């Protein structure tokens, strides 16, 4: 890498050591940690192939960075660029995770007000929901559960604040959801593991 910048591009060794190399390490760590964040999201969502592929690139970038650091152990800027890129990568990864909005969430809505208008909105948007009449410390309350794609969550919350501004709600990520009472499909796996589980049970 150093040869490319110093001989091919004609940069001085000082420019490479104190500007280019720390910058490359910083950017590489941002990519590395951001990929790690996305990989965890897909791994928890059961996307095995995607998570595995992202893991390969994550490890590959990390190895390239470590290699350059060990080749320039006397360069103190590398020790600043490495953790700096790591911290920035966490921030960037969180932004990417919000933009991806992958998976489903369950929203619990609790209010003492009538929820007929809200129920009508859920019907219109074809959200699955369950309404329960509950009782809280202040008396009778309405409890509404709904499961929806995370990418549609902002629309629901915006409408909820317009229809019932005082409603209390909680949001929780859903790993799997079944339709019509059927069991959720398994995430798949190697047949040998299924066979071993059968052997152990017997």
C-alpha positions as a Markdown table, in Angstrom:
| # | Residue | x | y | z |
|---|---|---|---|---|
| 1 | Unk | 0.0 | 0.0 | 0.0 |
| 2 | Unk | 2.8 | 2.4 | 0.9 |
| 3 | Unk | 4.5 | 1.8 | -2.4 |
| 4 | Unk | 1.4 | 2.7 | -4.3 |
| 5 | Unk | 1.1 | 6.1 | -2.6 |
| 6 | Unk | 4.8 | 7.0 | -2.5 |
| 7 | Unk | 6.0 | 5.7 | -5.9 |
| 8 | Unk | 2.9 | 5.5 | -8.1 |
| 9 | Unk | 1.2 | 8.7 | -6.8 |
| 10 | Unk | 4.5 | 10.4 | -5.9 |
| 11 | Unk | 3.5 | 11.3 | -2.3 |
| 12 | Unk | 6.3 | 11.7 | 0.3 |
| 13 | Unk | 6.7 | 9.2 | 3.1 |
| 14 | Unk | 5.7 | 11.7 | 5.7 |
| 15 | Unk | 2.5 | 12.6 | 3.9 |
| 16 | Unk | 1.6 | 8.9 | 3.7 |
| 17 | Unk | 2.5 | 8.1 | 7.3 |
| 18 | Unk | 0.9 | 11.1 | 9.0 |
| 19 | Unk | -2.0 | 11.9 | 6.7 |
| 20 | Unk | -3.0 | 9.1 | 4.3 |
| 21 | Unk | -2.4 | 6.1 | 6.5 |
| 22 | Unk | -4.3 | 7.4 | 9.6 |
| 23 | Unk | -7.1 | 8.6 | 7.4 |
| 24 | Unk | -7.4 | 5.1 | 5.7 |
| 25 | Unk | -7.4 | 3.4 | 9.1 |
| 26 | Unk | -10.1 | 5.8 | 10.3 |
| 27 | Unk | -12.3 | 5.2 | 7.3 |
| 28 | Unk | -11.7 | 1.4 | 7.3 |
| 29 | Unk | -12.8 | 1.2 | 10.9 |
| 30 | Unk | -15.9 | 3.1 | 10.2 |
| 31 | Unk | -16.8 | 0.6 | 7.5 |
| 32 | Unk | -15.8 | -2.4 | 9.7 |
| 33 | Unk | -17.9 | -1.4 | 12.7 |
| 34 | Unk | -20.9 | -0.3 | 10.5 |
| 35 | Unk | -20.9 | -3.6 | 8.7 |
| 36 | Unk | -20.8 | -5.3 | 12.2 |
| 37 | Unk | -23.9 | -3.4 | 13.2 |
| 38 | Unk | -25.8 | -4.4 | 10.1 |
| 39 | Unk | -24.5 | -8.0 | 10.4 |
| 40 | Unk | -26.0 | -8.3 | 13.9 |
| 41 | Unk | -29.3 | -6.9 | 12.7 |
| 42 | Unk | -29.6 | -9.5 | 9.9 |
| 43 | Unk | -28.2 | -12.3 | 12.1 |
| 44 | Unk | -31.0 | -11.7 | 14.7 |
| 45 | Unk | -33.5 | -11.6 | 11.9 |
| 46 | Unk | -32.5 | -15.0 | 10.7 |
| 47 | Unk | -30.8 | -13.8 | 7.4 |
| 48 | Unk | -28.0 | -16.3 | 7.6 |
| 49 | Unk | -26.5 | -15.9 | 4.2 |
| 50 | Unk | -26.5 | -12.1 | 4.3 |
| 51 | Unk | -25.0 | -12.1 | 7.9 |
| 52 | Unk | -22.3 | -14.6 | 6.9 |
| 53 | Unk | -21.3 | -12.5 | 3.8 |
| 54 | Unk | -21.2 | -9.3 | 5.8 |
| 55 | Unk | -19.1 | -11.2 | 8.5 |
| 56 | Unk | -16.5 | -12.1 | 5.8 |
| 57 | Unk | -16.1 | -8.5 | 4.7 |
| 58 | Unk | -16.0 | -7.3 | 8.3 |
| 59 | Unk | -13.1 | -9.6 | 9.1 |
| 60 | Unk | -11.3 | -8.9 | 5.9 |
| 61 | Unk | -11.3 | -5.1 | 6.5 |
| 62 | Unk | -10.2 | -5.6 | 10.1 |
| 63 | Unk | -7.3 | -7.8 | 9.0 |
| 64 | Unk | -6.1 | -5.1 | 6.5 |
| 65 | Unk | -6.3 | -2.5 | 9.2 |
| 66 | Unk | -4.4 | -4.5 | 11.8 |
| 67 | Unk | -1.7 | -5.4 | 9.2 |
| 68 | Unk | -1.0 | -1.7 | 8.5 |
| 69 | Unk | -0.9 | -0.9 | 12.2 |
| 70 | Unk | 1.6 | -3.6 | 13.0 |
| 71 | Unk | 3.7 | -2.3 | 10.0 |
| 72 | Unk | 3.7 | 1.2 | 11.5 |
| 73 | Unk | 3.9 | 0.6 | 15.3 |
| 74 | Unk | 5.9 | 3.8 | 15.7 |
| 75 | Unk | 3.2 | 6.0 | 14.2 |
| 76 | Unk | 1.2 | 7.4 | 17.1 |
| 77 | Unk | -1.5 | 8.7 | 14.7 |
| 78 | Unk | -2.6 | 5.2 | 14.0 |
| 79 | Unk | -3.4 | 4.7 | 17.6 |
| 80 | Unk | -5.7 | 7.7 | 17.4 |
| 81 | Unk | -7.3 | 6.8 | 14.1 |
| 82 | Unk | -8.1 | 3.2 | 15.2 |
| 83 | Unk | -10.4 | 4.0 | 18.2 |
| 84 | Unk | -11.6 | 7.1 | 16.5 |
| 85 | Unk | -12.9 | 5.1 | 13.6 |
| 86 | Unk | -14.4 | 2.5 | 15.9 |
| 87 | Unk | -16.4 | 5.2 | 17.8 |
| 88 | Unk | -17.5 | 6.9 | 14.6 |
| 89 | Unk | -18.4 | 3.5 | 13.1 |
| 90 | Unk | -20.8 | 2.9 | 16.0 |
| 91 | Unk | -22.5 | 6.2 | 15.4 |
| 92 | Unk | -22.7 | 5.6 | 11.6 |
| 93 | Unk | -23.9 | 2.0 | 12.2 |
| 94 | Unk | -26.8 | 3.2 | 14.3 |
| 95 | Unk | -27.8 | 5.7 | 11.7 |
| 96 | Unk | -27.8 | 3.0 | 9.0 |
| 97 | Unk | -29.8 | 0.7 | 11.3 |
| 98 | Unk | -32.5 | 3.3 | 11.6 |
| 99 | Unk | -32.6 | 3.9 | 7.9 |
| 100 | Unk | -32.8 | 0.1 | 7.1 |
| 101 | Unk | -35.8 | -0.3 | 9.6 |
| 102 | Unk | -35.6 | -4.0 | 9.1 |
| 103 | Unk | -38.0 | -6.4 | 10.8 |
| 104 | Unk | -41.3 | -6.2 | 12.7 |
| 105 | Unk | -42.2 | -4.4 | 15.9 |
| 106 | Unk | -45.1 | -4.8 | 18.4 |
| 107 | Unk | -46.7 | -1.6 | 19.6 |
| 108 | Unk | -48.8 | -1.6 | 22.8 |
| 109 | Unk | -51.1 | 1.4 | 23.1 |
| 110 | Unk | -52.8 | 2.2 | 26.5 |
| 111 | Unk | -55.4 | 4.9 | 26.9 |
| 112 | Unk | -58.5 | 5.8 | 28.8 |
| 113 | Unk | -60.0 | 7.4 | 25.7 |
| 114 | Unk | -62.1 | 5.7 | 23.1 |
| 115 | Unk | -60.1 | 3.9 | 20.4 |
| 116 | Unk | -62.7 | 3.5 | 17.7 |
| 117 | Unk | -61.0 | 6.0 | 15.4 |
| 118 | Unk | -57.7 | 4.3 | 16.0 |
| 119 | Unk | -59.1 | 0.9 | 15.3 |
| 120 | Unk | -60.6 | 2.2 | 12.1 |
| 121 | Unk | -57.2 | 3.5 | 11.1 |
| 122 | Unk | -55.6 | 0.1 | 11.8 |
| 123 | Unk | -58.2 | -1.5 | 9.7 |
| 124 | Unk | -57.6 | 0.9 | 6.8 |
| 125 | Unk | -53.8 | 0.3 | 6.9 |
| 126 | Unk | -54.4 | -3.5 | 7.3 |
| 127 | Unk | -52.4 | -3.7 | 10.5 |
| 128 | Unk | -53.1 | -6.8 | 12.6 |
| 129 | Unk | -54.3 | -5.8 | 16.1 |
| 130 | Unk | -55.9 | -7.0 | 19.2 |
| 131 | Unk | -58.1 | -4.8 | 21.5 |
| 132 | Unk | -58.3 | -5.6 | 25.2 |
| 133 | Unk | -60.4 | -3.9 | 27.9 |
| 134 | Unk | -58.2 | -3.5 | 30.9 |
| 135 | Unk | -58.1 | -1.8 | 34.2 |
| 136 | Unk | -55.4 | 0.5 | 35.6 |
| 137 | Unk | -54.9 | 2.5 | 38.7 |
| 138 | Unk | -57.2 | 5.2 | 37.3 |
| 139 | Unk | -60.0 | 2.9 | 36.2 |
| 140 | Unk | -61.0 | 1.4 | 32.9 |
| 141 | Unk | -58.5 | 1.5 | 30.1 |
| 142 | Unk | -58.2 | 0.3 | 26.5 |
| 143 | Unk | -55.2 | -1.7 | 25.5 |
| 144 | Unk | -54.4 | -2.2 | 21.8 |
| 145 | Unk | -51.7 | -4.5 | 20.5 |
| 146 | Unk | -50.5 | -4.3 | 16.9 |
| 147 | Unk | -47.7 | -5.8 | 14.9 |
| 148 | Unk | -46.3 | -4.1 | 11.9 |
| 149 | Unk | -43.3 | -3.6 | 9.7 |
| 150 | Unk | -40.8 | -1.4 | 11.3 |
| 151 | Unk | -40.6 | 0.9 | 8.3 |
| 152 | Unk | -44.3 | 1.8 | 8.8 |
| 153 | Unk | -43.8 | 2.6 | 12.5 |
| 154 | Unk | -43.3 | 6.3 | 12.0 |
| 155 | Unk | -46.6 | 6.6 | 10.2 |
| 156 | Unk | -48.4 | 4.8 | 13.0 |
| 157 | Unk | -46.9 | 7.0 | 15.7 |
| 158 | Unk | -47.7 | 10.2 | 13.8 |
| 159 | Unk | -51.3 | 9.2 | 13.4 |
| 160 | Unk | -51.5 | 8.0 | 17.0 |
| 161 | Unk | -50.3 | 11.4 | 18.3 |
| 162 | Unk | -52.9 | 13.1 | 16.1 |
| 163 | Unk | -55.8 | 10.9 | 17.2 |
| 164 | Unk | -55.0 | 10.2 | 20.9 |
| 165 | Unk | -52.2 | 12.6 | 22.0 |
| 166 | Unk | -52.3 | 11.4 | 25.6 |
| 167 | Unk | -52.0 | 7.7 | 24.8 |
| 168 | Unk | -49.1 | 5.8 | 26.4 |
| 169 | Unk | -47.4 | 3.3 | 24.1 |
| 170 | Unk | -44.4 | 0.9 | 24.2 |
| 171 | Unk | -42.5 | -0.5 | 21.2 |
| 172 | Unk | -40.7 | -3.9 | 21.1 |
| 173 | Unk | -38.8 | -5.7 | 18.4 |
| 174 | Unk | -40.3 | -8.9 | 17.1 |
| 175 | Unk | -38.1 | -11.7 | 16.0 |
| 176 | Unk | -40.8 | -13.8 | 14.4 |
| 177 | Unk | -44.5 | -13.5 | 13.7 |
| 178 | Unk | -47.0 | -16.1 | 12.6 |
| 179 | Unk | -50.1 | -15.7 | 10.4 |
| 180 | Unk | -53.6 | -17.2 | 11.2 |
| 181 | Unk | -52.4 | -18.9 | 14.3 |
| 182 | Unk | -49.8 | -21.1 | 12.5 |
| 183 | Unk | -46.4 | -21.6 | 14.1 |
| 184 | Unk | -43.7 | -19.4 | 12.7 |
| 185 | Unk | -41.4 | -21.1 | 10.3 |
| 186 | Unk | -38.0 | -22.2 | 11.6 |
| 187 | Unk | -35.0 | -20.3 | 10.6 |
| 188 | Unk | -33.5 | -23.3 | 8.9 |
| 189 | Unk | -30.3 | -25.1 | 9.8 |
| 190 | Unk | -28.0 | -28.0 | 9.0 |
| 191 | Unk | -29.8 | -31.3 | 8.9 |
| 192 | Unk | -27.1 | -32.9 | 11.0 |
| 193 | Unk | -28.0 | -30.7 | 13.9 |
| 194 | Unk | -31.6 | -31.7 | 13.6 |
| 195 | Unk | -30.5 | -35.4 | 13.6 |
| 196 | Unk | -28.3 | -34.9 | 16.6 |
| 197 | Unk | -31.1 | -33.2 | 18.6 |
| 198 | Unk | -33.3 | -36.3 | 17.8 |
| 199 | Unk | -30.6 | -38.6 | 19.0 |
| 200 | Unk | -30.1 | -36.8 | 22.2 |
| 201 | Unk | -33.8 | -36.7 | 23.0 |
| 202 | Unk | -34.0 | -40.5 | 22.4 |
